[in-house]
Amino acid sequence: MKSSMISIIKSSVFKSSMALILSSFLLCNLAFAETQIGIASCLHGFVEATSKSGEVRILMPGDPIYQGDKIAPSGNGSSVCITRLDSNTIECIQ
């Protein structure tokens, strides 16, 4: 039994199948990867970012901002400054 498993693993069909599965997995992950456009550089109060898929996360200084995120400061005095990666400009949202 052990020798038959080893011969299966060594077979070119098995190796090709594993390579196909791995490449499909990697391509699938790349297709759904979000593009980072900035960084939350300064933050006051409570600020949420909602992704295109609806995932809500609470922002902390240094967190990535992705294309399509909806930024929502909540509460009196809440704000966030976003440093854009493409131009190093800063946008502040209150």
C-alpha positions as CSV (number, residue, x, y, z in Angstrom):
1,M,0.0,0.0,0.0
2,K,2.8,2.4,1.0
3,S,4.7,1.8,-2.3
4,S,1.6,2.3,-4.4
5,M,1.0,5.7,-2.7
6,I,4.6,6.7,-3.4
7,S,4.3,5.7,-7.1
8,I,1.1,7.8,-7.4
9,I,2.7,10.9,-5.9
10,K,5.7,10.5,-8.2
11,S,3.5,10.2,-11.3
12,S,3.5,13.0,-13.8
13,V,-0.4,13.0,-13.9
14,F,-0.5,13.6,-10.1
15,K,2.1,16.4,-10.4
16,S,0.3,18.0,-13.3
17,S,-3.0,17.9,-11.4
18,M,-1.5,19.5,-8.3
19,A,0.1,22.2,-10.4
20,L,-3.3,22.9,-12.0
21,I,-5.1,23.1,-8.7
22,L,-2.5,25.4,-7.2
23,S,-2.4,27.8,-10.2
24,S,-6.2,27.9,-10.3
25,F,-6.2,28.8,-6.6
26,L,-3.6,31.6,-7.1
27,L,-5.5,33.1,-10.1
28,C,-8.8,33.0,-8.2
29,N,-7.2,35.0,-5.3
30,L,-5.7,37.5,-7.7
31,A,-9.0,38.1,-9.4
32,F,-10.6,39.1,-6.1
33,A,-7.7,41.1,-4.7
34,E,-8.5,44.7,-3.8
35,T,-6.3,47.6,-4.9
36,Q,-4.9,49.6,-2.1
37,I,-5.1,53.4,-2.8
38,G,-4.1,54.9,0.5
39,I,-3.3,54.7,4.2
40,A,-5.3,56.0,7.2
41,S,-2.6,58.4,8.4
42,C,-4.3,60.2,11.2
43,L,-7.5,59.4,13.0
44,H,-9.7,61.0,15.6
45,G,-12.7,59.2,17.1
46,F,-14.4,56.3,15.5
47,V,-14.2,55.8,11.7
48,E,-15.4,52.8,9.7
49,A,-14.5,51.7,6.2
50,T,-16.9,49.5,4.2
51,S,-15.5,47.5,1.3
52,K,-17.3,46.9,-2.0
53,S,-18.3,43.5,-0.8
54,G,-19.9,45.0,2.3
55,E,-17.2,44.1,4.9
56,V,-17.1,46.7,7.6
57,R,-13.8,47.4,9.5
58,I,-12.9,49.9,12.1
59,L,-10.0,52.0,11.0
60,M,-6.8,52.4,12.9
61,P,-3.8,54.7,12.0
62,G,-1.7,52.9,9.4
63,D,-4.6,50.7,8.0
64,P,-4.9,50.4,4.2
65,I,-7.6,52.1,2.3
66,Y,-8.8,50.2,-0.8
67,Q,-10.4,51.4,-4.0
68,G,-14.2,51.4,-3.5
69,D,-14.1,51.7,0.3
70,K,-16.7,53.9,1.8
71,I,-15.3,55.9,4.7
72,A,-17.7,56.9,7.4
73,P,-16.6,58.9,10.5
74,S,-19.2,58.5,13.2
75,G,-19.6,60.6,16.3
76,N,-18.9,64.2,17.1
77,G,-15.4,65.2,16.1
78,S,-14.5,62.0,14.3
79,S,-12.2,62.4,11.3
80,V,-9.6,60.6,9.3
81,C,-6.8,61.7,7.0
82,I,-5.9,59.5,4.1
83,T,-2.5,59.6,2.5
84,R,-2.9,58.5,-1.1
85,L,-0.3,56.1,-2.5
86,D,-0.3,57.5,-6.0
87,S,0.5,61.2,-5.2
88,N,1.3,61.5,-1.5
89,T,-1.6,63.9,-1.2
90,I,-3.6,63.9,2.0
91,E,-7.4,63.9,2.1
92,C,-9.3,64.6,5.3
93,I,-12.8,63.3,5.9
94,Q,-15.0,64.5,8.7
